[in-house]
Amino acid sequence: MAHTRMLTLDPSLPRTEPRGHGLRLTAWDAGSDADAQTWLRGHLDPDFRRWNTPLKLWSDLAGARESLRGRARDAADGRSASFRITDEDSGTALGHIGLGEISRQLKTARVGYWVLPEARGRGVATRALLLVSRWAYAELALHRLELGHAVGHDASCRVAERSGYRAEGTLREAMFEAGRRDAFRDVHLHARLATDEEPAPPGAR
């Protein structure tokens, strides 16, 4: 069963922290060296860079801290919510999952995630996506969550499908090519509604 703890966000948003399925989702701390190092390592990972091109490129701890501070500002304004995925028992960092483009008026948001290399193959992304989805529907009263990944990113596609995010089509040239700003690639769009059935987590019987 999933549980919640307090989380610092925009005062108008519920302050809860998703927990369950063997994971705990905690807010990133821009003032923490450990968090900044984990954030940097995740963004320098070759697999991350193959499938993602951040709007602002950086490659050092100073850039990681500024990126996390930007995330904190967006969270304080209610535009996003960013979570460090951790093991529920040990507290070991496993990756990131977040909601962006949150619209309380339209009741929508976009989901993004990545998992550190040593944590892959254990259903971490799927379990985290199930947790953050439940949190978004219950705590933010959102109705529709969207998830986009580059065409060809089969692992992310499987995570989406296992988490109940149905494939809805292909968005033409909706994402930058890896490491470029002058070329684009197609994106597969998935979405899940608050009224859709919640799948069981990996390994559940």
SVG drawing of the C-alpha trace seen along z (x, -y; Angstrom):
<svg xmlns="http://www.w3.org/2000/svg" viewBox="-13 -31 45 45">
<polyline fill="none" stroke="black" stroke-width="0.4" points="0.0,0.0 1.2,-3.5 1.6,-6.1 2.5,-9.8 4.7,-12.2 5.0,-16.0 6.6,-17.7 7.4,-21.4 5.5,-22.8 3.5,-25.8 1.4,-26.6 -1.7,-26.2 -0.8,-22.6 -1.1,-19.6 2.2,-18.9 2.5,-15.1 5.3,-12.8 4.4,-9.6 5.6,-6.4 4.9,-2.7 5.8,0.2 9.2,0.3 9.9,-3.3 9.8,-6.7 9.6,-9.9 11.3,-12.8 11.8,-16.4 15.2,-17.2 17.3,-19.5 19.4,-22.1 21.5,-22.7 22.5,-19.1 25.9,-18.0 24.6,-14.4 21.5,-15.5 23.5,-17.7 25.9,-14.9 23.1,-12.4 21.3,-14.9 24.6,-15.5 25.3,-11.8 21.8,-11.1 22.1,-13.9 25.6,-12.8 24.6,-9.2 25.0,-8.2 21.6,-6.6 19.9,-9.7 21.7,-11.9 20.8,-9.5 17.1,-10.1 16.9,-13.6 18.2,-17.1 17.6,-19.5 16.7,-23.1 19.8,-24.2 22.9,-22.1 25.4,-21.9 28.0,-19.4 29.2,-20.3 28.0,-20.5 27.4,-24.2 25.1,-23.6 23.4,-20.8 22.7,-23.0 21.3,-25.8 19.1,-23.2 17.8,-22.0 17.2,-25.6 15.2,-26.2 13.1,-23.1 12.5,-24.3 11.3,-27.7 8.9,-26.0 7.6,-23.8 7.1,-26.9 5.1,-28.5 3.0,-25.3 4.2,-24.7 5.9,-21.4 6.8,-18.8 10.2,-17.0 11.0,-13.9 14.1,-12.0 13.3,-8.3 14.7,-6.4 14.6,-2.9 12.0,-2.9 14.2,-1.0 17.8,-2.2 17.1,-5.7 19.5,-5.0 18.9,-7.3 17.6,-5.5 16.5,-8.2 14.1,-11.0 10.4,-11.4 8.5,-14.7 5.4,-16.5 5.8,-19.5 3.4,-21.9 0.9,-21.4 -2.4,-23.1 -4.8,-23.1 -7.4,-24.8 -7.2,-22.1 -6.3,-19.4 -3.4,-18.2 0.4,-17.7 3.3,-16.0 5.4,-13.3 9.1,-12.7 11.5,-10.3 15.0,-8.7 16.7,-5.9 20.3,-5.6 22.2,-2.8 22.6,-0.6 18.9,-0.7 17.6,0.4 15.9,3.7 14.1,3.7 10.8,2.0 11.9,-1.3 10.5,-3.6 7.2,-1.7 6.7,-1.7 7.6,-5.4 5.3,-6.3 2.4,-4.4 3.1,-6.3 3.4,-9.8 0.3,-9.2 -1.8,-8.2 -0.4,-11.3 -1.3,-13.6 -4.8,-12.3 -5.5,-12.3 -3.6,-15.3 -3.6,-17.7 -7.1,-16.6 -5.6,-16.2 -7.6,-14.3 -5.1,-13.7 -1.4,-12.9 0.6,-12.8 4.0,-11.1 6.1,-11.5 9.2,-9.7 11.4,-9.7 10.4,-7.1 12.6,-4.1 12.9,-4.4 11.4,-1.0 12.2,-0.8 10.3,-4.0 7.4,-2.8 7.2,0.4 7.2,-1.7 4.4,-3.8 2.3,-0.8 2.9,1.1 1.8,-1.9 -1.5,-2.2 -0.5,-5.0 -2.1,-4.2 -0.4,-5.0 -2.3,-7.8 -0.2,-8.5 2.9,-10.1 3.9,-13.7 5.9,-14.7 9.3,-16.3 8.3,-17.3 11.6,-16.7 15.2,-17.7 17.6,-15.1 20.2,-14.0 22.5,-16.9 21.2,-19.1 19.0,-22.2 18.8,-22.2 17.2,-18.8 14.1,-17.1 12.7,-13.6 9.2,-12.2 7.7,-11.5 5.3,-8.8 2.5,-10.2 1.0,-8.2 -1.7,-9.3 -3.6,-8.1 -6.8,-9.5 -7.8,-9.5 -10.8,-7.3 -8.5,-4.6 -7.9,-1.5 -4.6,-1.6 -2.4,1.4 -0.7,3.6 3.0,2.8 5.7,5.1 5.9,8.3 2.4,8.0 0.3,11.2"/>
</svg>
